[in-house]
Amino acid sequence: MQSISCASTRAPSPPFCNPKNPDLSSRFDQNGRLFEPLRAAEKALPGAAAAAADAATGGAAAGLVSSQTSGTSGNVPIRIDREAARLKRLRCSVLTAARLHVQQRSKWRVLMLTLTYDMKRFQWEPGQISSLVRHIRQYLKRRDVEMRHVWVMEFQKNGNPHYHLLLWLPLGVEIPFADEKGWWPWGWTNTEWARNAVGYIAKYASKADSLNQPEKGARMHGNGGLTDEAVIEQRWWKLPAWLRERVEPSDGVRRAAAGTGGGFVNPESGEVYRSPWVVFFKGGSVFIAMRGESNV
């Protein structure tokens, strides 16, 4: 079965999405830059995971059109590992957000919260992490402090879920213990100050073997608070790799409106970009192939 690696990009790649550094579980310095290779974070990613993410972003098969992308060859369709693709999106989203927060607020401290459940009394339900975030945001707003955060869900060996949340705070600002304040009434919280925020969240975003079987409706990660150029860059990283080869973050490319044939559009020039990948299903599996290549 053919596999492909992440396509190269025109803008500088952060280390955690860099196709030249695929076995990433990395350590980062205080500015979010990779300074020492670790081997746990992207180690288990199949090469086709990037294509899976791109195909999912590009839309259903009916919305894809013919094109060619450099770096691909052969005519064997690629079987997609949907779990690996999901984990790749999680890692890139979480680490990109953390890196951009560090860049925008390099002088701020980062508080690490671990949120666990009292499973004898409570179970996971949708909206619990959102409720905590809302309480913290309201607390900071009353003190005229913007909220910047990144969180990821993880599963323990016994299958119980818990969360890791990073919160950027200016010097002199702290928050109360979330469980004592009633913001996290479903269990306990542990807090400590992070010396290396990006490396900390990378550790938990790397545990592919513990990030499976999420509850139905569970969000596995989230972030908020980025501003200005960081928002533009974050949106660019969410585009499929084939499209990042063709556009810059400043182009502001976005998904085309419903009913227009799918794809993505540059709002300034009106140029439309169609995915070169076609998605199809066979034998309970998902495949992608370049338009015009043979089916399985």
N, C-alpha and C positions, 0 to 999 in steps of 0.2 A: 504494500500500500504506500503510495506516495505521501510525503509530508512536506510542509513548507514552513519556513521560519518567518518571524515578523518582518514586514517590509521596512526598508530604511526610510527615514523621514528627512524632510528638508530642514526642519528646525532642530536644534540640539536636543538629543534624547536624554531624559533623566536616566540615571543608571538602572532604575528598576524596570524600565520599558525598553532598554537598549538592546537591539537584536544582536549586537556584537558581544553582549554579556548575558547570555541566556540562563546561566545557572545562578541566578542572583541572590540569594538570601543575603542581603548585604548589611554592612555597617556603614553609617553615615556620620559625617562630622556635624558640628553644631549649625552649619549653614545648609544642611540637607544634601551635601555632596558625598559621594561614595569615596571612602578612603581605604577600605580594606575588604577584599572579597570574602564572603561567607558562603557556604555551600547549601544552605537549607531552603532559601526562599523560593527560587524558581526552578529548583533542581528537577522536580518531577513533571514539569510542563512539557507535553508533547509539542512538536513543532507546529502541529495543525491548530493549536489553540487560538493563535492570532487570527487565522482564517475563519474559525468558528465565530469569534467575536465580530469580525468584519461582516460575515454573512448575516448574522443576527441583526446587526445595526443597519445593514443595507436593505432589509425588508424581505418580503416573501418572494418566491421565485418569479411570480408574474411581474414583479416590478423591476427585475434586473435585465440589463441589456448587454450586448456584446462589447468587449473591449479587451485590451491586453495590458498586463502589468509586468514590468521588468522583474527578472529574478525568478520567474516560474517557468517550468518546462514540462514536457511530457503530456500524456493524455489520459492519465489514470485519475479518476475522481478521488477526493480526499474524504475519508470518513472522519466525522467530527466527534470528539469527546466533549460532550456538552458540559460535563462537570468541570473539566479542565478549563474550558473557555470561561465558565462562570467565575472560577477562581482567579483566572488571569485578569478579568475585568475588575474584580474586587481589589486585587493587589494594586493595579495601576491607579484606580480611583483613589484608594486610601492613601497611597504613598505620594501621589501627585499633590493631593490636597495638603498633606502634612508638610511637604517640601515648600509649597507656595506660602503657607502660613508662616513658616520659619523665615522665608525671604522677606515677607512683608512686615513682620514684627520680630526682628532678630533680637531685640533687647528684652522682650517679654519672657517671663517664666512659663513653663508648661507643667500643669498639674495632671497627674495620671490617676484616673479613677478606675478601679476594678469593681464591677457590680455583680454580685452573686445572688442566687435565690435560696430562700428557705423552702426547700422542696417538700418538706413535711406539711407546710401550710399553704404554699402558693405554687402556681405553675406559670409557665410563660404564656402571655397573651399579647396580641397585637396592641401597639400603642404605648407600651410601658416605657421604652427608651425615649419615645417622643415626649411623654409626660415629664420625664426627668429633664430633658433638654429645655422644655418650655419653662420649667421652674427656675432653672439656672439662668436662662435668658432674662426672665423677669427680674430676678435678683440683681443681675449685672446692669440691666437697663436703669433701675432705680439709682444706681451709682454712676450712671453715665459712662458705662464701659461696654464696648461692643463685644459680642460673643463670637469667638472663633473656636471651632472644635472639629474633631474627627473621632469616629467611633467604629468599632468592628465587633461583631458577635463571634464567639468561639464556643465550642462544645468540649466539655470535659470527657475523660475516658468513659465515665458512666453514662454519658449522653446528656447530662444536664447542661443547659446553656448558661452563659454569662457574657458580660460585655466588658470591653476595655475602651475607655474614653479619654482623649487628650483634650485639655482645655487651656488655651493661651490666655494669660493674665498679665496685666502690667504690674510693675514693681509696686509693692504695698497693698495689692488687692488679693484677698483670699475669699474662699467660700466656705460655708459651714459643711459639716458632714451630712451627706445627702440622706442617709438612713435616719439619723437623729432628727433632721429637719422635717422628715416626712415626705421628702421628694422621691425616695426609693423605699416604699413600705413593703416590698416583696422579699426582702432579705437584708444583706449587709453590703457595706462599701468599704474599700480600702483606698487610701489616697497617699501619694508621695510625689515629690517634685522630680521631674525628668531632667537628666543632664543631656540626653540625646533623644529628642522627641521622635525624629524620623526613624532612627534605629529601633526605638521601643515599639512603635506601631508596626514596623516591618516584621518584627519577631512574631507577632500574633497574626499578621496578614499572610505569613509564610506557612502556617500550619495546615497544609492542604489536607492532611489525613484527619484533621479534627474539625474541618469545616464542611462536613457532608450531612445529608439528611436534615436540612432545616425544616422547621415547622411550616405548614402551609400558610402563606401570607407573611412570613417572617422576612424582614429586611436584614441583610447580613452586614451592611455597612452604611455610613452616612457621614456627611460633613456640612459645614456651613460657616459663613462669615468672610469668605474671600471677597475682595473688592478690586475694582479697576482692571488693570492689565492681567492680574492673576485670574480673574473670572474668564477673560478672553482666552488665556492659555489653557485653563482647565477645560473649557468647552472644546478647544481644538484637540486635546488629547482624547476626548470622547468620540471623535470622528474615527471611522474605520481607517486602517493603515493605508489602503490604496488611495484614499482621498487625502490623507495627510501628505502624501508624496506630491500632490498637485496644488495644494493651497497653503497659505500662511495663516497663522493665528489671527492676524489683523484683517484677513478677508471676511471674517464673520460668517462663514458658510454655515448654513443650517438646513434642517430637513425641509424638503419641499412640502407645500400645503397638500392636504388630502384632496384627492380627485384630480391631481395634476400629473399623474403618472409615476409618482414615487421619485426616489433619488434625493439629491441635495441641491441647494441653489445658493449662489452668491447674490446677496440682496442688493449690492451696488451695481454689478455688471449684468445681472440677470442670467448668468451662465449656469446651466444645469449639469450636474454630474450624476451619471448612472453607474451603479455597481457593475464591475466586470464578472462577478460571481453569480452563478445560478445555484439555487438550493433545491435539493430533491430528497425524497424519502424512499427507502427500500428495506424490507425485512426488519422494520422497527428501528433502523438507524438513519442518521442524518448525513448526507453527503453534500459537498460543494464541488464545483468544477467550473473552469472557465467556459463561457458560452461558446458552443461549437465543438467542445471536446466530447469524447465518448462517454456514455453512461455505463454503469456496472450492470 
